[in-house]
Amino acid sequence: MRPIQYIQLASSALLITLLAGCQTLIPLDLGDNTPRIVINAVATEQQGIDISLSESKPTGVASSSTNVYYPYYHPDCPYRMTLKVNDQLVPLSEVAQYKPQTGDRIAMSVEKPGLKAASAVTTVPAQPQLGTVEVKTLDKSRRTSRVSNASDVNLQKGQYLEVQNYELSIPLQGITKDSYYRIIVERQAVMRGEGIQPEGYRWYQEQLQDPSLAQFNSSDLIFESTNAYPMNLLAGSNVSTSDYTLRTSLTFATRVCNADGSTDEAQTKNAVSDYVALRVTVYAITGDLYHYWQTVTSDRYNSVSETGLTEPILIYNNIHDGLGILGSMAATQRQDFKIVTH
């Protein structure tokens, strides 16, 4: 073996020895591990208040395999809640019947033995001002192989779906820098011979494309179902005028075409909806609710968590000595539409 090879081997051995001897234990600061009361509550004007009470789990501590949940009004519920509206106590037996009104100041406090009492306050906002929502047919049409109102189509070789583009405009009025909104646009494809189905699972929410919105892929919210819903949020500070019209495009199939451009009548009749029902609701929401939803539904959080990887994020919290959210909102009257597609 040549001298240079001996030198390389000796250097490698020395480096390994040094690295092995440089082992340092760095303590990881996990913050305050003290369990806290968690309040998740949203009051909706003229509708009611949804309340969920729980407690946080210390970091690094395994959860119990059995977790019994009791609603706040159950006699075995370990949490004791006090609710006041405009400084007037609301008995627990009457909370479910309470219909929030614009300007109501809702104060909630929750206690559990061994934990700090948690509390929060919200004021119900006024209904948002909304003009007439419109759906306009655009000139442009194009080809595609998949669209929401023809999900069961079975395209053969050379076939395609011809789709029509539409523009949905939602005119908001009286916007201030302190205004916050959530916009919900739902659609349901109605097939030939059917009517609109009231069930929630038949309605799908649209993600709006207006650049002023803080848009998110899906939500991870209490009171939402397990389905992924777009979260269309608007802060008044993101627009420069008091009146602003949100605009977004919609695309629906109108027919199934053969390779030569002729219509496949049978597939069009069976796979393309007769029309698409739309319903639009705009909510004025509190700033606390806006910031809470903005953090728990961030694109970064959802896209990372779907891969099985997670990273720490700061969740907005307005609960004093606790965790979670107490927010409120008020809705416009829903506006319904029918887009004939077939």
Disulfide bonds with the S-S distance in Angstrom:
none
